[in-house]
Amino acid sequence: MAADLSQIVKAYDVRGVVPDQWDEGLAELFGAAFVRVTGADAIVIGHDMRPSSPGLSDAFARGAARLGADVTLIGLCSTDQLYFASGRLNLPGAMFTASHNPAQYNGIKMCRAGAAPVGQDTGLAEIRALVEQWSEQGAPEAAGTTGDITRQDTLADYSAYLRGLVDLTAIRPLKVVVDAGNGMGGHTVPTVLADLPLDVVPMYFELDGTFPNHEANPLDPKNIVDLQARVRAEGADLGLAFDGDADRCFVVDERGEPVSPSAITALVAARELAKHPGGTVIHNLITSWSVPEVVRENGGTPVRTRVGHSFIKEEMAKTGAIFGGEHSAHYYFKDFWNADTGMLASLHVLAALGGQDGPLSDLVSAYDRYASSGEINSTVADQTARMAAVRAAYEGREGVTLDELDGLTVTSEDWWFNLRASNTEPLLRLNIESRDEPTTAKLRDEVLALVRATA
């Protein structure tokens, strides 16, 4: 019987519980399908610290080699380190990780040569179809010549490449607390930040895919509580938190207060525009108004997109954008093959802070201009009906515009909100921003009353 992959093949990647939803047998078929769809004669594979990752990545390698592709295994790495290897080696790549998901999950993030994304519309649907076919009919016939499997360590080259993009040699000494969440930041941070004028205070650097201290998801406020307390206790200049595969970086200031990813996007955009005058900067539609404002103030062109890395990367390639940022702390750089790297964003923050004398809270205040709600999730039985109710309530109001680039965005002179349906859960996600806190609170209550109405 063919494997049912409907629950594990997502919009941008493969992700599910091991071994209940997928296992090494399926991983081997995914490796073969990846080679068949990309037409690659060589690929690169990396993996995170989850207990199931080495076995799954080795199985994928066997499947790829069976179809004749040479495989370079780079072993333990962050997702952006895998993107680096794909870009530097100009090879399609596969990263075994479930990012911030709990320990029993694992997944595959795949890319074409040069770290170009593989999603539903760019090969993932075809890969799924082949795996389903082969799981029913048997593995494909082996190529005449099996590919070679070799190992290569890319951490030093990855570190040197990032350090070549941001000059930190002349910054003032800084004390920085880093929470790796037992994820891959514990592997990359010591090398990337070595020999800099930094006093690094490590938290949870031990690689442990069971996540004994907290979930490796800094987007959830409860998972940065330890970091906030440690920054205050140490009198540190800032704190950094990485998610499980260390492709996202979250920042807290010297008071232990979270810095919004929109403010980080604006700060990095200003720095990138100083290097690339007149450049284009991509931002998704639920980043702050401050992002396009700062881009324009610095002579750049802001471009608004849907939420999701495949849309950001596609738009970056289309426009030749120099940088892109999302509300979820994904940061994309032209100098990094248009791929996302939280580590490079963190280097920009360290350089900006260390290049002046004030505290981080003062530095980012110029980029944090509005009152936002953060993302508010509501479980609803009928997403379509609740979205329609909200649309009906605001449609036709004077001075209000509606657009449906991604969900429903409603905008007035003093506020905006976006309501989007989750692709995987019966949720509606609400984000609000306005010129002051009372307006944000009032609008939040108004929209949530419509979203959560039972009638």
RAMOLIN-V776367 format. One record per residue. N is the residue number from 0. RES is the residue in one letter. OMEGA is omega as a letter, one per 30 degrees, with the letter a starting at -180 (none if undefined). NEAR is the number of other C-alpha atoms within 8 Angstrom. Layout:
BEGIN
n=N res=RES omega=OMEGA near=NEAR
n=N res=RES omega=OMEGA near=NEAR
END
This chain:
BEGIN
n=0 res=M omega=a near=4
n=1 res=A omega=l near=9
n=2 res=A omega=l near=8
n=3 res=D omega=a near=6
n=4 res=L omega=a near=8
n=5 res=S omega=a near=6
n=6 res=Q omega=a near=8
n=7 res=I omega=l near=9
n=8 res=V omega=a near=12
n=9 res=K omega=a near=10
n=10 res=A omega=a near=6
n=11 res=Y omega=a near=11
n=12 res=D omega=l near=13
n=13 res=V omega=a near=10
n=14 res=R omega=l near=12
n=15 res=G omega=a near=12
n=16 res=V omega=l near=10
n=17 res=V omega=g near=11
n=18 res=P omega=a near=6
n=19 res=D omega=a near=6
n=20 res=Q omega=l near=9
n=21 res=W omega=a near=11
n=22 res=D omega=a near=10
n=23 res=E omega=l near=10
n=24 res=G omega=l near=8
n=25 res=L omega=l near=10
n=26 res=A omega=l near=14
n=27 res=E omega=l near=15
n=28 res=L omega=l near=14
n=29 res=F omega=l near=13
n=30 res=G omega=l near=14
n=31 res=A omega=a near=15
n=32 res=A omega=l near=13
n=33 res=F omega=l near=10
n=34 res=V omega=a near=13
n=35 res=R omega=a near=9
n=36 res=V omega=a near=9
n=37 res=T omega=a near=9
n=38 res=G omega=a near=6
n=39 res=A omega=l near=10
n=40 res=D omega=l near=8
n=41 res=A omega=l near=10
n=42 res=I omega=l near=13
n=43 res=V omega=a near=15
n=44 res=I omega=l near=16
n=45 res=G omega=l near=16
n=46 res=H omega=l near=15
n=47 res=D omega=a near=15
n=48 res=M omega=l near=11
n=49 res=R omega=a near=11
n=50 res=P omega=a near=7
n=51 res=S omega=a near=8
n=52 res=S omega=a near=13
n=53 res=P omega=a near=9
n=54 res=G omega=l near=8
n=55 res=L omega=a near=13
n=56 res=S omega=l near=13
n=57 res=D omega=l near=8
n=58 res=A omega=l near=13
n=59 res=F omega=l near=15
n=60 res=A omega=l near=13
n=61 res=R omega=l near=10
n=62 res=G omega=l near=14
n=63 res=A omega=a near=18
n=64 res=A omega=l near=15
n=65 res=R omega=l near=12
n=66 res=L omega=l near=14
n=67 res=G omega=a near=13
n=68 res=A omega=l near=15
n=69 res=D omega=a near=13
n=70 res=V omega=l near=15
n=71 res=T omega=l near=12
n=72 res=L omega=l near=11
n=73 res=I omega=l near=14
n=74 res=G omega=a near=12
n=75 res=L omega=l near=10
n=76 res=C omega=l near=15
n=77 res=S omega=l near=15
n=78 res=T omega=a near=12
n=79 res=D omega=l near=12
n=80 res=Q omega=l near=11
n=81 res=L omega=l near=16
n=82 res=Y omega=l near=13
n=83 res=F omega=a near=12
n=84 res=A omega=l near=14
n=85 res=S omega=l near=17
n=86 res=G omega=a near=13
n=87 res=R omega=a near=7
n=88 res=L omega=a near=7
n=89 res=N omega=a near=9
n=90 res=L omega=l near=14
n=91 res=P omega=a near=16
n=92 res=G omega=l near=17
n=93 res=A omega=l near=13
n=94 res=M omega=l near=13
n=95 res=F omega=a near=15
n=96 res=T omega=l near=14
n=97 res=A omega=l near=14
n=98 res=S omega=a near=9
n=99 res=H omega=a near=10
n=100 res=N omega=a near=10
n=101 res=P omega=a near=9
n=102 res=A omega=a near=9
n=103 res=Q omega=l near=6
n=104 res=Y omega=l near=11
n=105 res=N omega=a near=16
n=106 res=G omega=l near=11
n=107 res=I omega=l near=12
n=108 res=K omega=a near=12
n=109 res=M omega=l near=11
n=110 res=C omega=l near=14
n=111 res=R omega=a near=13
n=112 res=A omega=a near=11
n=113 res=G omega=l near=14
n=114 res=A omega=l near=15
n=115 res=A omega=a near=11
n=116 res=P omega=l near=10
n=117 res=V omega=l near=15
n=118 res=G omega=a near=12
n=119 res=Q omega=a near=10
n=120 res=D omega=a near=7
n=121 res=T omega=l near=8
n=122 res=G omega=a near=11
n=123 res=L omega=l near=13
n=124 res=A omega=l near=10
n=125 res=E omega=l near=8
n=126 res=I omega=l near=12
n=127 res=R omega=a near=12
n=128 res=A omega=l near=8
n=129 res=L omega=a near=9
n=130 res=V omega=l near=13
n=131 res=E omega=l near=12
n=132 res=Q omega=a near=10
n=133 res=W omega=l near=12
n=134 res=S omega=l near=13
n=135 res=E omega=a near=9
n=136 res=Q omega=a near=7
n=137 res=G omega=a near=7
n=138 res=A omega=l near=7
n=139 res=P omega=l near=6
n=140 res=E omega=a near=5
n=141 res=A omega=l near=9
n=142 res=A omega=l near=8
n=143 res=G omega=l near=5
n=144 res=T omega=l near=6
n=145 res=T omega=l near=12
n=146 res=G omega=l near=12
n=147 res=D omega=l near=8
n=148 res=I omega=a near=10
n=149 res=T omega=a near=7
n=150 res=R omega=a near=8
n=151 res=Q omega=l near=8
n=152 res=D omega=a near=7
n=153 res=T omega=a near=9
n=154 res=L omega=a near=10
n=155 res=A omega=l near=8
n=156 res=D omega=l near=7
n=157 res=Y omega=a near=11
n=158 res=S omega=a near=11
n=159 res=A omega=a near=9
n=160 res=Y omega=l near=8
n=161 res=L omega=a near=10
n=162 res=R omega=l near=10
n=163 res=G omega=a near=7
n=164 res=L omega=a near=7
n=165 res=V omega=a near=10
n=166 res=D omega=a near=8
n=167 res=L omega=a near=11
n=168 res=T omega=a near=6
n=169 res=A omega=a near=6
n=170 res=I omega=l near=9
n=171 res=R omega=l near=8
n=172 res=P omega=l near=8
n=173 res=L omega=l near=10
n=174 res=K omega=a near=11
n=175 res=V omega=l near=14
n=176 res=V omega=a near=15
n=177 res=V omega=l near=13
n=178 res=D omega=l near=13
n=179 res=A omega=l near=18
n=180 res=G omega=a near=17
n=181 res=N omega=l near=17
n=182 res=G omega=a near=21
n=183 res=M omega=l near=16
n=184 res=G omega=l near=16
n=185 res=G omega=l near=13
n=186 res=H omega=a near=13
n=187 res=T omega=a near=12
n=188 res=V omega=a near=8
n=189 res=P omega=a near=8
n=190 res=T omega=a near=10
n=191 res=V omega=a near=10
n=192 res=L omega=a near=8
n=193 res=A omega=l near=6
n=194 res=D omega=l near=5
n=195 res=L omega=l near=7
n=196 res=P omega=a near=9
n=197 res=L omega=l near=10
n=198 res=D omega=a near=8
n=199 res=V omega=l near=8
n=200 res=V omega=a near=8
n=201 res=P omega=l near=9
n=202 res=M omega=l near=10
n=203 res=Y omega=l near=11
n=204 res=F omega=a near=13
n=205 res=E omega=a near=7
n=206 res=L omega=a near=11
n=207 res=D omega=a near=10
n=208 res=G omega=l near=10
n=209 res=T omega=l near=8
n=210 res=F omega=a near=13
n=211 res=P omega=a near=6
n=212 res=N omega=l near=7
n=213 res=H omega=l near=7
n=214 res=E omega=a near=11
n=215 res=A omega=a near=16
n=216 res=N omega=a near=11
n=217 res=P omega=l near=13
n=218 res=L omega=l near=7
n=219 res=D omega=a near=7
n=220 res=P omega=a near=7
n=221 res=K omega=a near=6
n=222 res=N omega=l near=12
n=223 res=I omega=l near=10
n=224 res=V omega=a near=8
n=225 res=D omega=l near=7
n=226 res=L omega=a near=15
n=227 res=Q omega=a near=13
n=228 res=A omega=a near=9
n=229 res=R omega=l near=9
n=230 res=V omega=a near=17
n=231 res=R omega=a near=11
n=232 res=A omega=a near=7
n=233 res=E omega=a near=6
n=234 res=G omega=a near=7
n=235 res=A omega=l near=13
n=236 res=D omega=l near=12
n=237 res=L omega=l near=14
n=238 res=G omega=l near=17
n=239 res=L omega=l near=14
n=240 res=A omega=l near=14
n=241 res=F omega=l near=20
n=242 res=D omega=a near=17
n=243 res=G omega=a near=15
n=244 res=D omega=l near=17
n=245 res=A omega=l near=17
n=246 res=D omega=l near=14
n=247 res=R omega=l near=14
n=248 res=C omega=l near=15
n=249 res=F omega=a near=13
n=250 res=V omega=l near=12
n=251 res=V omega=a near=13
n=252 res=D omega=a near=14
n=253 res=E omega=l near=15
n=254 res=R omega=a near=9
n=255 res=G omega=a near=13
n=256 res=E omega=l near=8
n=257 res=P omega=l near=8
n=258 res=V omega=a near=11
n=259 res=S omega=l near=9
n=260 res=P omega=l near=12
n=261 res=S omega=l near=15
n=262 res=A omega=l near=14
n=263 res=I omega=l near=13
n=264 res=T omega=a near=13
n=265 res=A omega=a near=14
n=266 res=L omega=a near=11
n=267 res=V omega=l near=11
n=268 res=A omega=l near=13
n=269 res=A omega=l near=11
n=270 res=R omega=l near=9
n=271 res=E omega=l near=10
n=272 res=L omega=l near=15
n=273 res=A omega=l near=8
n=274 res=K omega=a near=6
n=275 res=H omega=a near=8
n=276 res=P omega=l near=8
n=277 res=G omega=a near=8
n=278 res=G omega=l near=11
n=279 res=T omega=l near=13
n=280 res=V omega=a near=14
n=281 res=I omega=l near=15
n=282 res=H omega=l near=15
n=283 res=N omega=a near=13
n=284 res=L omega=l near=9
n=285 res=I omega=l near=9
n=286 res=T omega=a near=10
n=287 res=S omega=l near=10
n=288 res=W omega=a near=7
n=289 res=S omega=a near=13
n=290 res=V omega=l near=14
n=291 res=P omega=l near=12
n=292 res=E omega=a near=8
n=293 res=V omega=l near=12
n=294 res=V omega=l near=16
n=295 res=R omega=a near=10
n=296 res=E omega=a near=7
n=297 res=N omega=l near=9
n=298 res=G omega=a near=10
n=299 res=G omega=l near=13
n=300 res=T omega=l near=11
n=301 res=P omega=l near=11
n=302 res=V omega=a near=9
n=303 res=R omega=a near=8
n=304 res=T omega=l near=12
n=305 res=R omega=l near=10
n=306 res=V omega=l near=11
n=307 res=G omega=a near=6
n=308 res=H omega=a near=6
n=309 res=S omega=l near=10
n=310 res=F omega=l near=10
n=311 res=I omega=a near=15
n=312 res=K omega=l near=13
n=313 res=E omega=a near=8
n=314 res=E omega=l near=11
n=315 res=M omega=l near=15
n=316 res=A omega=a near=9
n=317 res=K omega=a near=7
n=318 res=T omega=a near=7
n=319 res=G omega=a near=8
n=320 res=A omega=a near=14
n=321 res=I omega=a near=14
n=322 res=F omega=l near=15
n=323 res=G omega=l near=15
n=324 res=G omega=l near=13
n=325 res=E omega=l near=15
n=326 res=H omega=a near=11
n=327 res=S omega=l near=6
n=328 res=A omega=l near=11
n=329 res=H omega=a near=13
n=330 res=Y omega=a near=15
n=331 res=Y omega=a near=13
n=332 res=F omega=l near=13
n=333 res=K omega=a near=12
n=334 res=D omega=l near=7
n=335 res=F omega=l near=11
n=336 res=W omega=a near=11
n=337 res=N omega=a near=14
n=338 res=A omega=a near=14
n=339 res=D omega=l near=12
n=340 res=T omega=l near=14
n=341 res=G omega=a near=15
n=342 res=M omega=l near=10
n=343 res=L omega=l near=9
n=344 res=A omega=a near=12
n=345 res=S omega=l near=10
n=346 res=L omega=l near=10
n=347 res=H omega=l near=11
n=348 res=V omega=l near=11
n=349 res=L omega=l near=9
n=350 res=A omega=a near=12
n=351 res=A omega=a near=8
n=352 res=L omega=a near=12
n=353 res=G omega=a near=12
n=354 res=G omega=l near=9
n=355 res=Q omega=a near=7
n=356 res=D omega=a near=6
n=357 res=G omega=l near=7
n=358 res=P omega=a near=10
n=359 res=L omega=a near=11
n=360 res=S omega=l near=9
n=361 res=D omega=a near=8
n=362 res=L omega=a near=9
n=363 res=V omega=a near=12
n=364 res=S omega=l near=8
n=365 res=A omega=a near=7
n=366 res=Y omega=a near=13
n=367 res=D omega=a near=10
n=368 res=R omega=a near=8
n=369 res=Y omega=a near=11
n=370 res=A omega=a near=10
n=371 res=S omega=a near=11
n=372 res=S omega=a near=11
n=373 res=G omega=a near=6
n=374 res=E omega=a near=8
n=375 res=I omega=a near=8
n=376 res=N omega=l near=8
n=377 res=S omega=l near=9
n=378 res=T omega=a near=7
n=379 res=V omega=a near=11
n=380 res=A omega=a near=5
n=381 res=D omega=a near=7
n=382 res=Q omega=a near=11
n=383 res=T omega=a near=6
n=384 res=A omega=a near=7
n=385 res=R omega=l near=12
n=386 res=M omega=a near=11
n=387 res=A omega=l near=8
n=388 res=A omega=l near=10
n=389 res=V omega=l near=11
n=390 res=R omega=a near=9
n=391 res=A omega=a near=7
n=392 res=A omega=a near=6
n=393 res=Y omega=a near=9
n=394 res=E omega=l near=9
n=395 res=G omega=l near=5
n=396 res=R omega=a near=6
n=397 res=E omega=l near=4
n=398 res=G omega=a near=6
n=399 res=V omega=l near=12
n=400 res=T omega=l near=8
n=401 res=L omega=l near=9
n=402 res=D omega=a near=7
n=403 res=E omega=l near=7
n=404 res=L omega=l near=8
n=405 res=D omega=a near=9
n=406 res=G omega=a near=9
n=407 res=L omega=l near=13
n=408 res=T omega=l near=13
n=409 res=V omega=a near=12
n=410 res=T omega=l near=10
n=411 res=S omega=a near=9
n=412 res=E omega=a near=6
n=413 res=D omega=a near=6
n=414 res=W omega=l near=12
n=415 res=W omega=l near=11
n=416 res=F omega=l near=11
n=417 res=N omega=l near=13
n=418 res=L omega=a near=12
n=419 res=R omega=l near=10
n=420 res=A omega=l near=10
n=421 res=S omega=l near=9
n=422 res=N omega=a near=4
n=423 res=T omega=a near=4
n=424 res=E omega=l near=5
n=425 res=P omega=a near=11
n=426 res=L omega=l near=11
n=427 res=L omega=a near=14
n=428 res=R omega=a near=13
n=429 res=L omega=l near=11
n=430 res=N omega=a near=13
n=431 res=I omega=l near=15
n=432 res=E omega=l near=13
n=433 res=S omega=a near=13
n=434 res=R omega=l near=11
n=435 res=D omega=a near=8
n=436 res=E omega=a near=9
n=437 res=P omega=l near=6
n=438 res=T omega=l near=10
n=439 res=T omega=a near=16
n=440 res=A omega=l near=9
n=441 res=K omega=a near=8
n=442 res=L omega=l near=9
n=443 res=R omega=a near=10
n=444 res=D omega=a near=8
n=445 res=E omega=a near=8
n=446 res=V omega=l near=9
n=447 res=L omega=l near=8
n=448 res=A omega=l near=8
n=449 res=L omega=a near=10
n=450 res=V omega=a near=13
n=451 res=R omega=l near=9
n=452 res=A omega=a near=6
n=453 res=T omega=a near=3
n=454 res=A omega=none near=2
END
